[in-house]
Amino acid sequence: MRTVDGRVAGRRGQATRQKLLDCLSEMLSSSPYRDVKVIDVARKAGTSPATFYQYFPDVEGAVLEIADQVASEGAGLAELLAGRSWAGKAGWLTAQEFVDGFLEFWRRNDAILRVVDLGAAEGDKRFYKLRMKVLNAVNGPLADAVAELQSKGRVDKDVNPAAVAGSLVTMLSAVASHQKGFTSWGVKQAELRPNLALLVHLGITGRKPTK
């Protein structure tokens, strides 16, 4: 771990750096990204702006560091689909556990993922790459699942696995980022998850789940 000027940060410096990131993450959950100032982050962390600048060039640089950490964590979403069956009752369980894990990951990292989405939507390639790193973790396995079922004659040959997977992932990310908004439509979280799992199961298998 190095400082901005290239020096190797010791254990104490690494702890300070992480505290700054933790405080920034907390602030992003209640303040718009562009309203967060270096002095505010430093004050919350109990240090000075000069210390902040030892580790990050600016707030955006620190935000990208947090986003990179979250994106690396998001790569683990692939484990929700690794070696799972989409046949029979097992397929329904796969869909449910996948949706639960995906929504939980998004809920846990909601603040930084909102910033990533905003940056990607504005055309910032750095944020776009991080967003795709998260989504690609599940896009590939979903496409592989459709292709495998297709090879066994369980999914129509005209179906494009990549198109199906991409559509499902896009839907999931949109729903995940709008979870709180569903309450205004009278949809409870307990109702959202099974219905979303149903859509995923139908998208992958083309059939209603066996419950």
Backbone torsions as a table, in degrees:
resi	resn	phi	psi	omega
1	MET	NA	122.5	-177.4
2	ARG	-117.0	155.6	175.7
3	THR	-82.4	176.6	-178.7
4	VAL	-60.0	-34.9	-178.4
5	ASP	-87.9	8.6	173.6
6	GLY	95.5	-3.9	178.8
7	ARG	-73.2	148.6	177.7
8	VAL	-78.4	126.1	-179.1
9	ALA	-81.8	132.9	177.1
10	GLY	-77.6	-174.4	-177.4
11	ARG	-61.3	-42.0	179.3
12	ARG	-65.3	-40.7	178.9
13	GLY	-65.2	-38.8	178.3
14	GLN	-64.9	-38.6	178.7
15	ALA	-65.1	-40.9	178.2
16	THR	-63.9	-43.4	179.8
17	ARG	-60.1	-45.2	-179.2
18	GLN	-67.6	-36.1	177.8
19	LYS	-63.5	-39.2	176.8
20	LEU	-61.4	-42.7	178.7
21	LEU	-65.5	-41.3	179.9
22	ASP	-64.0	-42.4	179.4
23	CYS	-66.0	-39.9	177.7
24	LEU	-64.1	-42.3	178.5
25	SER	-58.5	-43.5	179.9
26	GLU	-64.1	-40.2	-179.1
27	MET	-67.8	-33.1	-179.8
28	LEU	-66.7	-20.9	-179.5
29	SER	-76.4	-13.8	-177.9
30	SER	-129.4	-7.9	-178.4
31	SER	-129.5	143.5	174.7
32	PRO	-58.0	140.8	-176.2
33	TYR	-49.0	-47.9	-174.1
34	ARG	-78.5	-7.1	177.3
35	ASP	-89.5	-11.1	-178.2
36	VAL	-79.2	126.3	-178.7
37	LYS	-110.3	152.4	179.7
38	VAL	-55.0	-44.0	-177.1
39	ILE	-62.6	-33.7	179.8
40	ASP	-70.7	-40.8	178.4
41	VAL	-65.0	-45.5	-178.9
42	ALA	-62.3	-43.3	-179.7
43	ARG	-63.0	-43.0	-179.8
44	LYS	-64.2	-33.2	-179.5
45	ALA	-84.1	-3.9	179.4
46	GLY	74.6	30.5	179.3
47	THR	-137.0	-163.1	-174.8
48	SER	-114.7	160.3	175.2
49	PRO	-57.0	-36.1	179.7
50	ALA	-60.4	-38.1	177.9
51	THR	-67.7	-40.5	177.6
52	PHE	-56.8	-46.1	-176.7
53	TYR	-70.5	-10.8	173.7
54	GLN	-70.2	-28.4	-173.8
55	TYR	-110.5	-23.6	-177.3
56	PHE	-138.8	143.4	179.3
57	PRO	-69.8	-30.5	-179.6
58	ASP	-170.0	-178.4	-179.3
59	VAL	-62.2	-40.5	-179.6
60	GLU	-60.7	-39.4	178.6
61	GLY	-62.5	-39.2	178.0
62	ALA	-69.6	-38.7	177.8
63	VAL	-61.7	-42.3	179.0
64	LEU	-64.3	-33.7	176.9
65	GLU	-64.6	-44.8	177.7
66	ILE	-63.3	-44.0	-179.2
67	ALA	-61.8	-38.4	178.9
68	ASP	-65.6	-39.6	177.4
69	GLN	-63.0	-43.3	-179.9
70	VAL	-66.9	-39.8	178.8
71	ALA	-63.3	-37.8	177.6
72	SER	-66.0	-39.2	175.8
73	GLU	-64.9	-38.5	-178.9
74	GLY	-63.7	-26.1	178.1
75	ALA	-61.0	-24.1	178.9
76	GLY	-72.0	-10.6	177.6
77	LEU	-61.0	-23.2	179.4
78	ALA	-60.5	-26.4	-179.6
79	GLU	-65.6	-22.9	178.4
80	LEU	-66.6	-19.5	-175.6
81	LEU	-115.3	-11.3	-175.8
82	ALA	-64.2	122.3	176.1
83	GLY	68.5	14.6	-177.6
84	ARG	-89.0	148.7	179.3
85	SER	-94.7	146.2	175.4
86	TRP	-111.2	16.0	-178.6
87	ALA	-98.0	140.1	174.1
88	GLY	55.0	-143.9	-178.8
89	LYS	-64.6	-30.4	179.0
90	ALA	-63.7	-35.6	179.2
91	GLY	-65.6	-38.1	178.8
92	TRP	-67.9	-38.3	177.5
93	LEU	-65.8	-40.8	177.7
94	THR	-58.2	-47.5	-178.9
95	ALA	-61.9	-43.5	-178.7
96	GLN	-65.7	-46.8	-177.6
97	GLU	-69.1	-33.0	176.8
98	PHE	-65.2	-48.0	179.8
99	VAL	-63.0	-43.1	178.7
100	ASP	-58.8	-46.5	-178.6
101	GLY	-66.0	-40.3	-179.5
102	PHE	-65.6	-47.2	-179.5
103	LEU	-65.7	-37.5	179.4
104	GLU	-66.0	-41.8	177.0
105	PHE	-59.6	-44.1	-178.3
106	TRP	-67.7	-40.5	179.1
107	ARG	-63.4	-41.9	-177.3
108	ARG	-66.6	-30.0	-176.5
109	ASN	-117.3	25.7	-173.0
110	ASP	-53.7	-45.9	-174.9
111	ALA	-60.5	-50.7	-177.6
112	ILE	-72.6	-32.7	179.1
113	LEU	-68.3	-30.4	175.1
114	ARG	-65.0	-39.7	178.0
115	VAL	-66.5	-41.0	178.4
116	VAL	-62.0	-44.4	178.9
117	ASP	-61.1	-42.2	-179.7
118	LEU	-63.6	-47.7	-179.8
119	GLY	-62.2	-41.4	179.3
120	ALA	-64.7	-41.7	-179.7
121	ALA	-64.6	-29.2	-179.8
122	GLU	-84.5	-0.8	176.1
123	GLY	92.3	10.2	178.4
124	ASP	-75.7	112.9	-174.9
125	LYS	-63.6	-29.0	179.5
126	ARG	-64.4	-46.2	178.7
127	PHE	-71.0	-36.0	179.2
128	TYR	-60.7	-44.0	-179.6
129	LYS	-63.5	-38.9	179.5
130	LEU	-68.4	-39.0	178.3
131	ARG	-64.1	-43.5	-179.4
132	MET	-68.3	-29.3	177.6
133	LYS	-62.0	-40.3	178.0
134	VAL	-68.8	-50.3	-175.9
135	LEU	-68.4	-35.2	179.8
136	ASN	-65.9	-22.5	180.0
137	ALA	-61.6	-30.5	179.6
138	VAL	-110.2	-21.9	-179.5
139	ASN	-61.2	-46.6	-179.9
140	GLY	-60.9	-52.1	179.2
141	PRO	-60.1	-35.5	178.0
142	LEU	-67.6	-42.8	178.2
143	ALA	-63.0	-39.3	178.5
144	ASP	-64.1	-37.6	179.9
145	ALA	-64.2	-43.0	178.3
146	VAL	-64.5	-44.0	-179.1
147	ALA	-63.0	-38.6	179.3
148	GLU	-65.9	-44.3	177.6
149	LEU	-64.4	-34.9	178.5
150	GLN	-64.7	-40.8	-179.5
151	SER	-66.8	-22.4	179.8
152	LYS	-95.2	3.4	178.4
153	GLY	78.9	14.9	-177.9
154	ARG	-94.3	-12.2	176.8
155	VAL	-128.7	138.3	-178.0
156	ASP	-52.0	137.5	-177.6
157	LYS	-65.7	-20.4	-179.7
158	ASP	-80.0	-9.5	-179.8
159	VAL	-73.0	135.4	177.2
160	ASN	-95.9	108.9	-176.7
161	PRO	-55.0	-42.4	-178.5
162	ALA	-65.9	-37.7	-179.7
163	ALA	-68.3	-42.0	178.9
164	VAL	-63.9	-48.6	-178.7
165	ALA	-61.5	-45.5	-179.7
166	GLY	-61.5	-39.5	179.1
167	SER	-66.6	-41.3	-179.9
168	LEU	-66.8	-42.2	-179.6
169	VAL	-65.5	-41.2	177.7
170	THR	-62.3	-42.5	177.8
171	MET	-61.8	-46.9	-178.2
172	LEU	-60.5	-45.1	-178.7
173	SER	-66.1	-36.9	179.1
174	ALA	-67.1	-44.5	178.8
175	VAL	-65.3	-44.1	-178.2
176	ALA	-59.8	-39.3	-178.8
177	SER	-78.1	-9.0	-177.5
178	HIS	-117.6	20.3	-174.4
179	GLN	-56.0	-43.5	-179.2
180	LYS	-65.3	-31.7	-177.6
181	GLY	-67.7	-23.7	-178.4
182	PHE	-64.9	-26.6	179.9
183	THR	-64.3	-30.4	179.1
184	SER	-70.7	-16.5	176.6
185	TRP	-97.7	7.4	179.3
186	GLY	79.1	19.7	-179.7
187	VAL	-103.9	121.7	178.1
188	LYS	-85.9	154.4	179.3
189	GLN	-57.8	-37.5	-179.5
190	ALA	-64.5	-23.9	179.2
191	GLU	-91.6	-29.6	-177.3
192	LEU	-66.0	-47.1	-173.6
193	ARG	-60.0	-51.4	-179.2
194	PRO	-65.1	-32.9	179.5
195	ASN	-71.8	-35.5	176.7
196	LEU	-69.1	-38.8	177.5
197	ALA	-63.3	-36.1	177.9
198	LEU	-62.6	-43.8	179.5
199	LEU	-64.2	-39.9	178.4
200	VAL	-64.6	-45.2	180.0
201	HIS	-61.6	-44.9	178.8
202	LEU	-62.8	-38.8	-178.8
203	GLY	-66.7	-39.7	-178.1
204	ILE	-78.4	-45.4	-173.1
205	THR	-99.5	-21.3	-175.7
206	GLY	75.4	10.8	-177.4
207	ARG	-135.2	158.2	173.9
208	LYS	-68.2	147.4	-179.1
209	PRO	-72.3	152.1	173.4
210	THR	-91.6	114.8	-174.8
211	LYS	-104.2	NA	NA
